[in-house]
Amino acid sequence: MNLIIDQGNTATKMAIFDENDLLVKKVSFEQENVVEIENWIESEEKLITKIIISNVTDTILKTPAVFKINLSNETPTVLINQYETPKTLGKDRLANAVAIWAKNPRLNSLCIDLGTCIKYDLVTSKGEYLGGNISPGMRMRYQALHEMTAHLPQIEPQNFTYGFGTTTASSILNGVQQAIHHEINGFIQRYTRDFGQLTIFMTGGDSIYFEKEYKNTIFADCDLTIYGLNEILKYNVEN
């Protein structure tokens, strides 16, 4: 079975895929809980035959002595990478791009990842990764309004009906989340104009606040990044 380890700045996410590419286990730990993370890996060690690690931290985890890939800009993938600065390309962006190609081969696709930042990534019908856009994430926008002004309150994300604010809190809520909604629509319209028909995928922890607005036109998948990492691992095993 394949062990996927995604070490982010705030959390370490891990998953196990079986030989039929089915996701059979998924866990998440706070990044600093190294002992708990390694204990979980040890508890699954007998099942693990291959590992891929996507790590943006300085923490090196103890893992079984099996076939292993530490994802980098030099790791081969199925895509033709057209990004001009591949060394600076986020590993999650690359994994998302591989995932949407695997789920939607030979068609133009756009991934929208709503996390700490909002990332838009384009893959063409020729299997070319072109790049995309990065903008501030939802919590980052709320935090900036609070910390960079004297009196605006800290607002937490929530589901709401789009409209206009009648209080300061609801004005911030509408301003932040409705602006993201319009931003998403704007990029979809622009890329559809530039590339023709697009298949749209949405992922990331904050996608739950937006996916219902697009439920008939967008494929929402909270596991897209780990799916892409598994595809990268498979590709390197096979090639």
C-alpha angles and dihedrals in degrees: 000000000000121000115206117198119188109183109192131175094263105020142023113220121195134184140176123217121194127222090274092056092252117147103235102168136020130177138167131204133181107265095244094054093092096153092053091047094050092045090055092049090050091051090057097038097110091059097048121097101155135026138195120190124197105188129176094168135075092244116111113200126211108246136172119279097253136115103311139182125195101201115235138152087271095057109113117241135177091254130088101236111218095171108129094217105036092168089065096045112117114245091226091055091052092047091049091050092051090047096054091047090052091048094041109025122187093010132097112262138182124201120204112195114190106196135110084327127019110243128192117194129183129208120182130218087257092062094255120147105214104177125241139197140313123203134167114285124239098262091045089057093049091047093049092052091051100041099039096050132058102232114014111116127235107257126199120219116259142162113267144157112266113245132097134308124258094183132038091255094049091044090057091045092052093040095053104036097035090049089055089049091053091044091055091048091048095053092045091052093046095049093043088055092048100041107020122230114017133191107220124212124187127197141150134090095282095050089094088074094055111024094083089063089060102030094132097045107033133061107226115202122166090190097054096114096050089044089055092048089053090051090052090050092049092048092054093047091051096043 
